[in-house]
Amino acid sequence: MDSLRIAMSQLRKTADDCLKKIDEQGIAGYYSGNNDVHRYASNAWRASLALCELKRFEDQIKSVIDTGIDEALQEMLEARKQSSEE
């Protein structure tokens, strides 16, 4: 989460600085050929992808656990019914 927050903050600052320069200097300004905006956007994308994968993994684990609990409860219920019938 921190990596995404940092990358987004850097991206916003870089974009805000560039927009300010555009407003103040327009075409007369000197603009960087090596602006960090691409690096910050890539960092944000990678951090977002990592969080996405973690959430998918969490959802899969929850699903497996829920399925296991449901199956265990069903088995207990069936065992209880069988013992009641005997």
C-alpha positions as CSV (number, residue, x, y, z in Angstrom):
1,M,0.0,0.0,0.0
2,D,2.8,2.4,0.9
3,S,4.5,1.8,-2.5
4,L,1.3,2.7,-4.3
5,R,0.8,5.8,-2.2
6,I,4.4,7.0,-2.7
7,A,4.2,6.4,-6.5
8,M,0.9,8.2,-6.8
9,S,2.1,11.1,-4.7
10,Q,5.3,11.4,-6.9
11,L,3.2,11.2,-10.0
12,R,0.8,13.9,-8.8
13,K,3.7,16.2,-7.8
14,T,5.4,15.7,-11.2
15,A,2.1,16.3,-13.0
16,D,1.3,19.4,-10.9
17,D,4.8,20.8,-11.4
18,C,4.6,20.3,-15.2
19,L,1.1,21.8,-15.4
20,K,2.3,24.8,-13.4
21,K,5.2,25.3,-15.8
22,I,2.8,24.9,-18.8
23,D,0.5,27.6,-17.3
24,E,3.4,30.0,-16.4
25,Q,5.8,29.5,-19.3
26,G,3.8,27.8,-22.1
27,I,5.8,27.0,-25.1
28,A,8.7,29.2,-24.1
29,G,9.6,26.9,-21.2
30,Y,12.3,24.3,-21.2
31,Y,10.8,20.8,-20.7
32,S,12.7,17.7,-19.6
33,G,13.4,15.0,-22.1
34,N,13.9,12.6,-19.1
35,N,10.9,13.5,-17.0
36,D,10.2,11.0,-14.2
37,V,6.5,10.7,-15.0
38,H,6.9,7.4,-16.8
39,R,8.9,5.9,-13.9
40,Y,6.3,7.0,-11.4
41,A,3.4,5.8,-13.5
42,S,5.2,2.4,-13.9
43,N,5.8,2.2,-10.2
44,A,2.2,3.0,-9.5
45,W,1.0,0.3,-12.0
46,R,3.3,-2.3,-10.5
47,A,2.2,-1.5,-6.9
48,S,-1.5,-1.6,-8.0
49,L,-1.0,-4.9,-9.7
50,A,0.6,-6.4,-6.6
51,L,-2.3,-5.3,-4.5
52,C,-4.7,-6.7,-7.0
53,E,-3.0,-10.1,-6.9
54,L,-2.9,-10.1,-3.2
55,K,-6.7,-9.4,-3.1
56,R,-7.3,-12.2,-5.5
57,F,-5.2,-14.5,-3.4
58,E,-7.1,-13.5,-0.3
59,D,-10.5,-14.1,-2.1
60,Q,-9.3,-17.6,-3.2
61,I,-8.2,-18.5,0.4
62,K,-11.5,-17.3,1.8
63,S,-13.4,-19.4,-0.8
64,V,-11.3,-22.5,0.0
65,I,-11.9,-22.0,3.8
66,D,-15.6,-21.3,3.3
67,T,-15.9,-24.5,1.2
68,G,-14.0,-26.5,3.8
69,I,-16.2,-25.2,6.6
70,D,-19.4,-25.9,4.6
71,E,-18.2,-29.5,3.9
72,A,-17.2,-30.1,7.5
73,L,-20.6,-28.8,8.7
74,Q,-22.4,-30.9,6.2
75,E,-20.5,-34.0,7.3
76,M,-21.2,-33.2,11.0
77,L,-24.9,-32.8,10.2
78,E,-25.0,-36.1,8.3
79,A,-23.2,-37.9,11.2
80,R,-25.7,-36.4,13.7
81,K,-28.7,-37.5,11.6
82,Q,-27.2,-41.0,11.3
83,S,-26.6,-41.3,15.1
84,S,-30.2,-40.0,15.7
85,E,-31.6,-42.7,13.5
86,E,-29.8,-45.5,15.2
